[in-house]
């Protein structure tokens, strides 16, 4: 399933075995737009009155036969071919194991959404982007964050609010609560560099699923096979195997095998087992293990079949 949107409209298109009698696709689209905050044309889209176009058909029978039709779940084949990657790093904690710069950028966006929805910052609007640059020290492949070098926030706002109010409010109510004080050292903060940003959402820019695949993963820290996560059932390994590769990478780092791990896996449509598995530890392996030995550990302890992932 794919989604596209522009001024006054949302388009749903794709293939699924779920019928319109089972699911009200139009109502789901309207509900999601409302949850995001697009409740009027002045904000960027009117969820109640916009046009919703659907072009949804059944999955091709040849694909269904090769992937899951008349098969035990353990024998499900991959829903498509491709390369998938999972990444983990212990650069700042032992639980999240996610790149710190990307984690902070996500938290800034989350904080703005929370304070927009609960009314703490009523002039915020849904369309926004964040970017965080962290300065690191590289010690034999292991990364150590030193400080936040740069923060960029671009956010849609009510036309009545001025730029200085936007800057001070976001500094005090978003940036300072999210970014640890010791990381804010000589940090260059840029907020709404384009000036006014009172027209946003679909009214300003067309939207399409799969456009922000790096934002959806590791913020540029890891390789990407090109497949989006959105709109895909678990047999589509673009999504499920990428999640599983992340699980494997986290397991390696959390288990003390290495400080960083990039797990690459490849699949062919209809085949259950991956065609290849590769692990890159950026030179951070421990206890004298080689990367070839780590791959053998992964193959022995993790089942990459789509049916198992599901």
GIHUQUI-V359224 format. One record per residue. RES is the residue in three letters. PSI is psi in degrees with one decimal (999 if undefined). OMEGA is omega in whole degrees, -180 to 180 (999 if undefined). Layout:
RES:PSI:OMEGA
RES:PSI:OMEGA
This chain:
UNK:132.8:176
UNK:155.6:180
UNK:136.0:174
UNK:152.6:-180
UNK:146.5:174
UNK:-175.6:-174
UNK:117.7:174
UNK:13.7:-177
UNK:152.2:172
UNK:136.4:-179
UNK:128.9:174
UNK:128.7:-179
UNK:146.7:179
UNK:-163.4:-176
UNK:130.8:177
UNK:153.4:176
UNK:1.4:174
UNK:130.5:-175
UNK:164.9:177
UNK:-22.8:176
UNK:-26.1:-180
UNK:-33.2:-176
UNK:132.8:175
UNK:90.0:-175
UNK:-41.2:-179
UNK:-44.3:-179
UNK:-37.8:177
UNK:-42.9:179
UNK:-44.8:-180
UNK:-40.8:-180
UNK:-41.1:180
UNK:-43.1:177
UNK:-39.1:178
UNK:-42.9:180
UNK:-36.5:178
UNK:-34.8:179
UNK:6.7:-180
UNK:84.4:-173
UNK:9.4:179
UNK:154.2:-179
UNK:-29.9:180
UNK:-18.3:178
UNK:-24.6:179
UNK:-22.3:179
UNK:137.1:177
UNK:102.6:-174
UNK:-29.3:-176
UNK:-28.6:-172
UNK:-1.0:179
UNK:160.2:177
UNK:131.2:176
UNK:115.5:-178
UNK:129.5:178
UNK:136.1:173
UNK:85.1:-172
UNK:127.0:-178
UNK:169.5:178
UNK:152.0:177
UNK:143.0:179
UNK:135.2:-175
UNK:-34.9:179
UNK:-40.3:178
UNK:-44.8:-180
UNK:-41.1:-180
UNK:-38.0:-177
UNK:-23.6:-173
UNK:-52.9:-171
UNK:-16.9:-175
UNK:127.6:178
UNK:34.6:178
UNK:145.6:169
UNK:150.8:-177
UNK:-36.8:-179
UNK:-18.1:-178
UNK:3.6:179
UNK:136.2:176
UNK:166.1:176
UNK:140.5:-179
UNK:-7.0:178
UNK:168.1:175
UNK:167.2:175
UNK:176.9:176
UNK:137.3:177
UNK:149.4:-177
UNK:145.0:171
UNK:142.9:-174
UNK:146.2:175
UNK:148.4:-180
UNK:139.7:179
UNK:32.4:-173
UNK:-23.8:-178
UNK:-14.2:176
UNK:174.2:-177
UNK:8.3:-177
UNK:-54.9:-180
UNK:-44.0:177
UNK:45.3:-177
UNK:149.2:179
UNK:129.9:-172
UNK:-41.5:-179
UNK:-42.3:-180
UNK:-38.5:177
UNK:-46.6:-179
UNK:-40.0:178
UNK:-42.1:178
UNK:-41.1:-179
UNK:-35.9:176
UNK:-44.9:178
UNK:-40.5:179
UNK:-41.9:-180
UNK:-39.7:177
UNK:-40.2:179
UNK:-42.3:180
UNK:-46.8:-175
UNK:-20.5:171
UNK:-45.0:-175
UNK:-32.0:-180
UNK:1.2:175
UNK:2.5:179
UNK:-40.4:175
UNK:83.9:-170
UNK:-20.6:-177
UNK:-4.8:175
UNK:147.5:175
UNK:166.5:-165
UNK:-32.1:-173
UNK:114.2:178
UNK:158.5:176
UNK:147.9:178
UNK:156.3:178
UNK:131.2:-179
UNK:128.2:175
UNK:124.3:180
UNK:137.4:174
UNK:130.0:-176
UNK:160.0:165
UNK:130.0:-179
UNK:113.5:-179
UNK:92.8:180
UNK:33.5:-179
UNK:-25.7:177
UNK:133.3:-177
UNK:137.8:177
UNK:113.0:179
UNK:133.8:-180
UNK:-46.8:180
UNK:162.9:172
UNK:115.1:-176
UNK:-40.5:-174
UNK:141.6:174
UNK:131.2:177
UNK:127.2:174
UNK:127.0:171
UNK:119.0:-177
UNK:138.8:173
UNK:148.8:-177
UNK:164.8:174
UNK:141.5:-177
UNK:-21.3:-174
UNK:-16.1:-174
UNK:140.8:-178
UNK:163.9:-174
UNK:-37.4:-179
UNK:-38.8:176
UNK:-42.3:178
UNK:-47.5:-177
UNK:-50.2:-176
UNK:-39.6:-179
UNK:-44.2:-179
UNK:-34.3:175
UNK:-48.4:-173
UNK:-35.8:-171
UNK:-10.1:-180
UNK:-58.1:-174
UNK:-51.9:-176
UNK:-36.6:176
UNK:-22.7:-174
UNK:-46.6:-175
UNK:123.5:178
UNK:141.8:-175
UNK:-38.7:-177
UNK:-14.4:178
UNK:-13.3:-180
UNK:79.2:179
UNK:113.6:-177
UNK:40.8:-178
UNK:127.3:178
UNK:116.4:-177
UNK:125.3:179
UNK:125.4:-179
UNK:125.5:180
UNK:62.3:-177
UNK:-17.8:-180
UNK:-5.0:-177
UNK:-126.1:179
UNK:142.0:178
UNK:60.6:-177
UNK:-8.3:173
UNK:120.2:-176
UNK:-168.7:-179
UNK:-157.4:-178
UNK:-23.7:179
UNK:-25.2:-179
UNK:-38.9:-176
UNK:135.6:174
UNK:144.3:179
UNK:147.7:-179
UNK:134.3:178
UNK:144.0:177
UNK:4.9:-179
UNK:-21.6:-174
UNK:53.1:-174
UNK:-25.6:177
UNK:-39.8:174
UNK:-35.5:-179
UNK:-9.0:-176
UNK:-94.2:-170
UNK:17.4:176
UNK:29.5:177
UNK:-2.0:-178
UNK:-18.4:-176
UNK:161.2:175
UNK:162.3:180
UNK:135.5:-179
UNK:-10.4:176
UNK:-14.8:-178
UNK:134.2:178
UNK:158.0:177
UNK:-31.5:-170
UNK:144.9:171
UNK:23.0:-176
UNK:137.9:176
UNK:166.9:-172
UNK:-17.5:176
UNK:-19.5:178
UNK:103.3:-173
UNK:-15.4:170
UNK:-36.5:-178
UNK:-60.8:-171
UNK:-40.4:-179
UNK:-29.3:175
UNK:-41.0:176
UNK:-42.3:-177
UNK:-38.2:177
UNK:-36.4:174
UNK:-41.9:178
UNK:-42.1:179
UNK:-44.4:179
UNK:-43.4:178
UNK:-40.2:-180
UNK:-40.5:179
UNK:-44.7:-179
UNK:-46.0:180
UNK:-30.7:180
UNK:1.4:177
UNK:15.3:179
UNK:-33.0:-179
UNK:170.2:178
UNK:-27.7:177
UNK:148.4:178
UNK:133.8:170
UNK:118.3:-180
UNK:124.0:178
UNK:135.1:178
UNK:146.1:179
UNK:149.7:-176
UNK:160.5:169
UNK:142.4:-178
UNK:132.4:177
UNK:-16.2:-180
UNK:136.8:-176
UNK:-44.6:-177
UNK:143.6:178
UNK:154.0:178
UNK:-28.9:-179
UNK:155.0:173
UNK:131.4:-180
UNK:144.6:178
UNK:130.3:175
UNK:122.7:-179
UNK:5.8:178
UNK:29.1:179
UNK:17.0:-175
UNK:18.0:179
UNK:151.9:-178
UNK:164.7:177
UNK:28.7:174
UNK:10.5:180
UNK:149.4:172
UNK:164.7:178
UNK:-31.3:176
UNK:-38.8:177
UNK:-36.6:179
UNK:-39.0:176
UNK:-41.1:178
UNK:-38.7:176
UNK:-43.3:-180
UNK:-47.1:-179
UNK:-34.6:-178
UNK:-31.8:-170
UNK:-9.1:-176
UNK:136.4:-178
UNK:108.7:-175
UNK:7.2:180
UNK:138.6:-180
UNK:-38.5:180
UNK:-37.2:178
UNK:-40.7:179
UNK:-42.2:179
UNK:999:999
